């Protein structure tokens, strides 16, 4: 039987229609699965700044209609530790429009979309029954369940690692239409992010420490935030010709990692698996990182249950690694603000999650060939990879060249034989390929200078 025909009899239900849920659904459709996606509209207006790397990730996920009308990059100013930098740009996107475009891409791919709010989820012997609270749809059966409802997805009894408890207060101001721009600025008790959208809407967000911020009650919250904004130089271009609308949204922005992000018939992707501090500015990128790997993991769990442990190991290792990588990026950026280092907001964040360096200088003596799970032809398989002290998850291929034989050949070469000559004779590489690979090995410190 054609494997795609066989897969089509399995119904996978994705909860959440953002980039992570959408990317997972598209990947599963490409593998031949029947996919139902349940999503409700974003409950408030939001704008996000994305980088070229995020845009490339969205393209790689298969989104086309969602990216059809993106704006041009706009200026971004950062004021941190008393210094101001205006050299960077970011693309300000309307998340509601992006989500609608993702929905169009999913429908074009044959994903069954249900617009509604997820209610009770009940596990049964055949999978899950998902209740839809809004609309006319009855309970939806899922052979496999993908949780992609973001940072606020129910914990479902799973153990989670939480960073410093953080809240972000988003407020809207309205002014005249203007050129899009954004800014970020640190202050004594937290940091601010500001954006101006082309229709004149201003998005002003302040981020605080939950335990120590001493925020007033809801009736005084807007005035409290506005008083802070009026003290921030970076905020003045956004509020000088605008008025607050009186609408404010409180959102948790605490870093969260699920200790168990995948089971036999379920998986958590994107922010539902691990959510990073918004300071890193890579929320969509990290959400896509797990979502792009999820289809191969799901495919393995369904088609090769004997490899379930391997597939789970692969996914959890990568979720954990990605979370700590971005947590350390945030830690180092918080530590670069030295004016209020003893303030509780800054003191807790400059030392979390650990004291491990973000990157280690690769030690050629740390190169080790081990067997680890990798993605191969839409499945998780075990292959030989090369790990280093800075690449603990290993590298399998480089431009199609398996790296384990390369490292073995170099580690066993006779004294006096150059690395390039070793690759030509031991592995049969052409002089051009061997020379290019040798340059890469020296550049990335897999070879010691002069060896």
C-alpha positions as CSV (number, residue, x, y, z in Angstrom):
1,X,0.0,0.0,0.0
2,X,1.2,3.5,-0.7
3,X,2.3,5.0,2.6
4,X,0.6,8.2,1.9
5,X,-2.7,6.4,1.3
6,X,-2.2,4.5,4.5
7,X,-1.5,7.7,6.4
8,X,-4.6,9.4,5.2
9,X,-6.7,7.1,7.3
10,X,-5.2,8.6,10.5
11,X,-6.7,11.8,11.7
12,X,-4.4,14.2,13.5
13,X,-5.9,17.1,15.3
14,X,-3.8,20.3,15.9
15,X,-5.0,22.8,18.5
16,X,-3.9,26.3,17.6
17,X,-3.5,28.1,14.3
18,X,-0.4,30.2,14.7
19,X,3.0,29.6,13.0
20,X,3.8,26.5,15.1
21,X,0.5,24.8,14.6
22,X,0.3,25.7,11.0
23,X,3.8,24.5,10.2
24,X,3.2,21.2,11.9
25,X,-0.1,20.8,10.0
26,X,1.6,21.5,6.6
27,X,4.4,19.0,7.4
28,X,1.9,16.3,8.3
29,X,-0.1,16.9,5.1
30,X,3.1,16.5,3.1
31,X,3.5,13.1,4.7
32,X,-0.1,12.2,3.7
33,X,-1.9,12.5,6.9
34,X,-5.4,13.7,7.4
35,X,-5.2,16.9,9.6
36,X,-7.9,18.9,11.4
37,X,-6.8,22.2,12.9
38,X,-9.0,23.9,15.5
39,X,-8.3,27.6,16.2
40,X,-10.0,30.7,17.4
41,X,-9.2,34.3,16.4
42,X,-6.6,36.1,18.4
43,X,-8.5,37.8,21.3
44,X,-6.7,41.2,20.9
45,X,-4.8,43.2,18.4
46,X,-1.1,42.5,18.3
47,X,1.9,43.5,16.3
48,X,5.2,41.7,16.3
49,X,8.7,42.5,15.1
50,X,10.4,39.7,13.1
51,X,13.8,39.4,11.6
52,X,14.9,38.1,8.2
53,X,15.8,34.8,9.9
54,X,12.2,34.4,11.1
55,X,10.9,35.3,7.7
56,X,13.1,32.6,6.2
57,X,11.8,30.1,8.7
58,X,8.2,30.9,7.8
59,X,9.1,30.4,4.1
60,X,10.8,27.1,4.9
61,X,7.7,25.9,6.7
62,X,5.7,26.3,3.5
63,X,3.8,29.5,4.1
64,X,3.1,31.5,1.0
65,X,-0.2,33.3,1.3
66,X,0.6,34.3,4.9
67,X,3.7,36.1,3.6
68,X,2.2,37.7,0.5
69,X,1.7,41.2,1.8
70,X,4.3,41.7,4.4
71,X,5.6,45.3,5.0
72,X,9.1,46.4,4.4
73,X,11.6,46.4,7.3
74,X,11.3,49.5,9.5
75,X,13.7,51.2,11.9
76,X,14.2,49.8,15.4
77,X,15.9,51.7,18.2
78,X,17.3,50.1,21.3
79,X,18.2,51.9,24.5
80,X,20.0,49.7,26.9
81,X,22.5,50.3,29.8
82,X,22.5,54.0,28.9
83,X,23.5,53.5,25.3
84,X,21.2,54.0,22.2
85,X,21.5,52.0,19.0
86,X,19.4,52.8,16.0
87,X,21.2,50.6,13.4
88,X,18.8,47.7,13.4
89,X,15.6,47.1,11.5
90,X,12.7,44.7,12.0
91,X,9.6,43.9,10.0
92,X,6.4,44.8,12.0
93,X,3.7,42.3,11.2
94,X,0.0,42.3,12.2
95,X,-0.5,38.9,13.9
96,X,-4.2,38.7,13.1
97,X,-3.4,39.2,9.4
98,X,-0.5,36.6,9.6
99,X,-2.8,34.1,11.3
100,X,-5.5,34.6,8.6
101,X,-2.9,34.0,5.9
102,X,-1.7,30.9,7.7
103,X,-5.3,29.7,7.6
104,X,-5.4,30.3,3.8
105,X,-2.2,28.3,3.3
106,X,-3.7,25.4,5.4
107,X,-6.9,25.3,3.5
108,X,-5.0,25.3,0.2
109,X,-3.0,22.3,1.4
110,X,-6.2,20.4,2.3
111,X,-6.2,20.9,6.1
112,X,-9.7,20.8,7.6
113,X,-10.1,24.0,9.6
114,X,-12.5,24.5,12.4
115,X,-13.0,27.9,13.8
116,X,-13.8,27.7,17.5
117,X,-12.6,27.4,21.1
118,X,-11.4,24.1,22.4
119,X,-13.3,22.8,25.3
120,X,-12.9,19.6,27.2
121,X,-10.4,17.1,25.9
122,X,-11.0,13.4,26.9
123,X,-8.6,10.6,26.3
124,X,-10.1,7.2,25.2
125,X,-8.8,3.9,24.0
126,X,-8.7,5.1,20.4
127,X,-7.1,8.5,21.0
128,X,-8.9,11.8,22.1
129,X,-12.2,13.4,21.9
130,X,-12.0,17.2,21.5
131,X,-15.0,19.3,22.4
132,X,-15.6,22.6,20.5
133,X,-17.3,25.3,22.6
134,X,-18.2,27.7,19.8
135,X,-20.0,27.0,16.5
136,X,-22.0,24.0,15.4
137,X,-19.2,21.4,15.3
138,X,-19.6,18.4,17.5
139,X,-16.7,16.6,19.3
140,X,-13.7,15.9,17.1
141,X,-11.9,12.5,17.2
142,X,-8.1,12.6,17.1
143,X,-5.9,9.5,16.7
144,X,-3.0,11.9,17.5
145,X,-3.2,15.3,19.3
146,X,-0.9,18.2,18.7
147,X,-1.0,21.0,21.3
148,X,-0.1,24.3,19.7
149,X,-2.1,26.9,21.6
150,X,1.0,28.8,22.8
151,X,2.3,29.8,26.1
152,X,-1.1,29.7,27.7
153,X,-1.9,26.1,26.7
154,X,-3.1,24.1,29.7
155,X,-0.3,22.3,31.5
156,X,-2.3,19.0,31.4
157,X,-0.6,17.9,34.6
158,X,2.9,17.9,33.0
159,X,6.0,19.0,35.0
160,X,7.3,22.3,33.8
161,X,10.4,24.3,34.5
162,X,9.6,28.0,35.0
163,X,11.9,30.9,34.9
164,X,11.4,34.2,36.8
165,X,7.7,34.9,36.8
166,X,7.2,37.8,34.4
167,X,4.1,39.8,33.2
168,X,3.9,42.0,30.2
169,X,1.2,44.8,30.1
170,X,0.2,45.7,26.6
171,X,-1.6,49.0,26.0
172,X,-2.9,50.7,22.8
173,X,-2.6,54.4,22.0
174,X,-4.0,55.9,18.9
175,X,-2.5,58.6,16.7
176,X,-2.3,59.7,13.1
177,X,-1.1,57.3,10.4
178,X,2.6,57.1,10.4
179,X,5.6,55.2,9.2
180,X,6.1,51.9,11.1
181,X,8.9,52.0,13.7
182,X,9.8,50.2,16.9
183,X,11.9,50.7,20.0
184,X,13.0,49.0,23.2
185,X,14.3,50.6,26.4
186,X,15.3,49.3,29.8
187,X,14.2,51.1,33.0
188,X,14.6,50.4,36.7
189,X,11.9,47.9,37.2
190,X,11.8,46.2,33.8
191,X,11.8,47.0,30.1
192,X,9.6,48.5,27.4
193,X,8.8,47.6,23.8
194,X,7.0,50.2,21.6
195,X,5.8,49.9,18.1
196,X,3.9,52.3,15.7
197,X,1.7,50.7,13.0
198,X,0.9,52.3,9.7
199,X,-2.7,53.0,10.7
200,X,-1.6,55.1,13.7
201,X,-2.1,52.4,16.4
202,X,0.7,52.4,18.9
203,X,1.6,49.3,20.8
204,X,3.2,50.0,24.2
205,X,4.3,47.1,26.3
206,X,5.9,47.2,29.7
207,X,7.4,44.0,31.2
208,X,7.7,43.5,35.0
209,X,8.7,41.0,37.6
210,X,5.5,39.5,39.1
211,X,6.8,39.1,42.6
212,X,8.4,42.5,43.2
213,X,6.7,45.0,40.8
214,X,4.1,46.1,43.4
215,X,1.6,46.9,40.6
216,X,-1.6,48.8,41.6
217,X,-5.0,47.3,41.1
218,X,-6.7,47.2,37.7
219,X,-8.4,50.6,38.0
220,X,-5.0,52.3,38.4
221,X,-3.0,50.1,36.2
222,X,-3.2,52.2,33.0
223,X,-2.2,55.4,34.8
224,X,0.7,53.6,36.4
225,X,2.0,52.4,33.0
226,X,1.5,55.7,31.4
227,X,3.5,57.4,34.2
228,X,6.4,55.1,33.4
229,X,6.1,55.6,29.7
230,X,6.3,59.4,30.0
231,X,9.7,59.0,31.7
232,X,11.2,56.9,28.9
233,X,12.9,58.9,26.1
234,X,12.3,56.1,23.6
235,X,8.6,56.2,24.2
236,X,8.1,59.9,23.4
237,X,7.9,59.6,19.6
238,X,5.1,57.0,20.1
239,X,2.9,58.9,22.6
240,X,3.6,62.6,21.7
241,X,0.8,62.9,19.2
242,X,-1.3,60.0,20.4
243,X,-3.9,59.2,23.1
244,X,-4.3,56.1,25.2
245,X,-7.4,54.1,24.3
246,X,-8.0,52.8,27.8
247,X,-7.5,49.2,26.8
248,X,-4.8,47.1,28.5
249,X,-3.9,43.4,28.3
250,X,-1.9,41.5,30.8
251,X,0.1,38.5,29.4
252,X,2.4,36.1,31.1
253,X,5.9,36.2,29.5
254,X,7.5,33.7,32.0
255,X,10.0,31.3,30.3
256,X,8.4,27.8,30.5
257,X,9.8,24.4,29.5
258,X,7.8,21.2,29.4
259,X,9.9,18.4,30.9
260,X,7.8,16.0,28.9
261,X,6.8,17.5,25.5
262,X,5.8,14.3,23.7
263,X,4.0,11.1,24.4
264,X,2.9,8.0,22.4
265,X,-0.1,9.8,20.8
266,X,0.4,13.5,21.6
267,X,3.0,16.2,21.2
268,X,3.4,19.9,22.3
269,X,4.9,22.3,19.7
270,X,6.0,25.9,19.7
271,X,5.3,27.9,22.9
272,X,3.2,25.0,24.3
273,X,6.4,23.0,24.5
274,X,8.8,25.7,25.5
275,X,8.3,29.5,25.6
276,X,11.2,31.9,25.9
277,X,11.5,35.3,27.3
278,X,10.2,37.8,24.7
279,X,13.4,39.8,25.2
280,X,15.2,37.4,22.8
281,X,12.9,38.6,20.0
282,X,12.9,35.1,18.5
283,X,9.6,33.8,19.6
284,X,8.3,32.8,16.2
285,X,11.7,31.4,15.2
286,X,11.9,29.1,18.2
287,X,8.3,28.0,17.8
288,X,9.0,27.0,14.2
289,X,12.1,25.1,15.3
290,X,10.1,22.5,17.2
291,X,7.2,22.6,14.8
292,X,9.4,21.7,11.8
293,X,10.8,18.7,13.6
294,X,7.4,17.5,14.9
295,X,6.0,15.8,11.7
296,X,8.9,13.4,11.5
297,X,8.5,12.6,15.2
298,X,4.8,12.0,14.8
299,X,5.3,9.9,11.7
300,X,7.7,7.7,13.6
301,X,5.4,7.3,16.6
302,X,2.5,6.3,14.3
303,X,4.3,4.1,11.7
304,X,7.2,2.7,13.8
305,X,6.0,2.4,17.4
306,X,9.1,0.3,18.1
307,X,11.1,3.5,17.7
308,X,9.0,5.5,20.1
309,X,11.7,5.9,22.7
310,X,14.1,7.1,20.0
311,X,11.6,9.6,18.6
312,X,10.8,11.0,22.0
313,X,14.5,11.2,22.9
314,X,15.2,13.1,19.7
315,X,12.3,15.6,20.3
316,X,12.9,16.3,24.0
317,X,16.6,16.8,23.6
318,X,16.0,19.4,21.0
319,X,13.3,21.2,22.9
320,X,15.5,21.3,26.0
321,X,18.5,22.4,24.0
322,X,16.7,25.2,22.2
323,X,15.1,26.4,25.5
324,X,18.3,26.7,27.3
325,X,20.0,28.4,24.3
326,X,17.4,31.2,24.2
327,X,17.3,31.4,28.0
328,X,21.0,32.1,28.0
329,X,20.7,34.7,25.3
330,X,18.2,36.5,27.5
331,X,20.4,36.1,30.6
332,X,23.4,37.6,28.9
333,X,21.3,40.5,27.5
334,X,19.8,41.2,31.0
335,X,23.4,41.0,32.5
336,X,24.5,43.7,30.0
337,X,22.2,46.2,31.8
338,X,24.4,47.2,34.8
339,X,22.7,50.3,36.1
340,X,20.2,48.4,38.3
341,X,22.0,45.1,38.8
342,X,20.7,44.8,42.4
343,X,17.1,45.6,41.5
344,X,15.1,42.3,41.9
345,X,14.0,42.4,38.3
346,X,17.5,42.5,36.9
347,X,19.2,40.5,39.7
348,X,17.1,37.4,39.2
349,X,17.3,37.4,35.4
350,X,21.0,38.0,35.1
351,X,21.7,34.6,36.8
352,X,19.1,32.4,35.2
353,X,18.9,29.6,34.1
354,X,22.6,28.8,34.9
355,X,26.1,30.0,34.6
356,X,27.0,28.0,31.5
357,X,28.3,30.0,28.6
358,X,26.0,30.5,25.6
359,X,28.7,29.2,23.3
360,X,31.9,27.3,24.0
361,X,35.0,27.5,21.9
362,X,35.1,24.2,20.1
363,X,37.9,21.9,21.3
364,X,39.1,19.6,18.5
365,X,39.9,17.0,21.2
366,X,36.1,16.9,22.1
367,X,35.1,15.5,18.7
368,X,33.3,12.2,19.3
369,X,31.5,9.8,17.0
370,X,28.3,8.5,18.7
371,X,24.9,7.1,17.6
372,X,22.1,9.5,18.0
373,X,18.6,10.0,16.6
374,X,18.3,12.2,13.5
375,X,15.6,13.1,10.9
376,X,15.9,11.0,7.7
377,X,13.2,10.9,5.0
378,X,10.4,12.0,7.3
379,X,11.3,9.6,10.1
380,X,13.5,9.5,13.2
381,X,16.4,7.1,12.7
382,X,19.6,6.4,14.6
383,X,22.8,7.2,12.8
384,X,26.4,8.1,13.6
385,X,26.9,11.8,14.3
386,X,29.8,13.9,15.5
387,X,29.4,15.7,18.8
388,X,31.6,18.5,20.2
389,X,31.6,20.4,23.4
390,X,29.7,23.2,21.6
391,X,27.4,20.8,19.5
392,X,26.1,18.2,22.0
393,X,23.3,17.1,19.7
394,X,25.8,16.3,17.0
395,X,26.2,16.9,13.3
396,X,25.3,14.1,10.8
397,X,25.9,15.7,7.4
398,X,27.5,18.8,6.0
399,X,26.3,19.6,2.5
400,X,25.5,15.9,2.1
401,X,28.9,14.6,3.4
402,X,28.5,12.3,6.4
403,X,30.8,13.7,9.1
404,X,31.5,10.6,11.2
405,X,33.8,9.0,8.5
406,X,35.5,12.3,8.1
407,X,36.4,12.5,11.8
408,X,37.4,8.9,12.0
409,X,39.7,9.3,9.0
410,X,41.4,12.5,10.4
411,X,41.8,11.0,13.9
412,X,43.5,7.9,12.5
413,X,45.7,9.6,9.8
414,X,49.4,9.0,9.9
415,X,51.7,11.8,11.0
416,X,52.8,14.0,8.2
417,X,49.7,13.5,6.0
418,X,47.8,16.7,5.6
419,X,44.0,16.7,6.3
420,X,43.2,17.4,2.7
421,X,45.3,14.6,1.4
422,X,43.8,12.3,4.1
423,X,40.3,13.0,2.9
424,X,41.3,12.4,-0.7
425,X,42.9,9.1,-0.1
426,X,40.9,7.6,2.8
427,X,37.4,8.7,1.6
428,X,38.0,9.2,-2.1
429,X,37.0,12.9,-2.2
430,X,37.9,15.1,-5.1
431,X,40.7,17.6,-4.4
432,X,38.1,20.5,-4.7
433,X,35.7,18.9,-2.2
434,X,38.5,17.9,0.2
435,X,40.0,21.4,0.1
436,X,36.6,23.1,0.8
437,X,35.8,20.7,3.6
438,X,39.3,21.2,5.1
439,X,38.8,25.0,5.2
440,X,35.5,24.4,7.0
441,X,37.1,22.2,9.5
442,X,39.8,24.8,10.4
443,X,37.3,27.6,10.4
444,X,35.0,25.8,12.8
445,X,37.9,24.6,15.0
446,X,37.4,20.9,14.2
447,X,41.1,20.9,13.3
448,X,43.9,22.6,15.3
449,X,45.9,25.2,13.5
450,X,49.0,23.8,11.9
451,X,47.7,20.2,12.2
